[in-house]
């Protein structure tokens, strides 16, 4: 994985002990970033998650691919953050893809 700060300047200045966010430019798709999530998103860190992804969008990435294979849990507030991110991407004609959801995370998306 590349250094996050090389992809989005000062990205790693803010951290959360319960969620690690990794960034990687997708070389074959313009303005695309693969975002790896490791840990969980709950009421306490959903705003951190949302703000970090907004920094990715402001850095010029309009196509986001979320690798959630290591995301162990998501609360409804985390799902709400994804909804806000999707709305922001729609406003700039962007796109969002999520893959690798574990069953208990997928269940939140189904509700």
Secondary structure, DSSP 8 states (H G I E B T S, - for coil): ---HHHHSTTGGGS-BTTEEEEEEE-TTSTTEEEEEEEEEE-TTTHHHHHHHHHHHHHTT--EEEEEEEEEEEE-HHHHHHHHHHHHHHHHTT-EEEEE---HHHHHHHH-
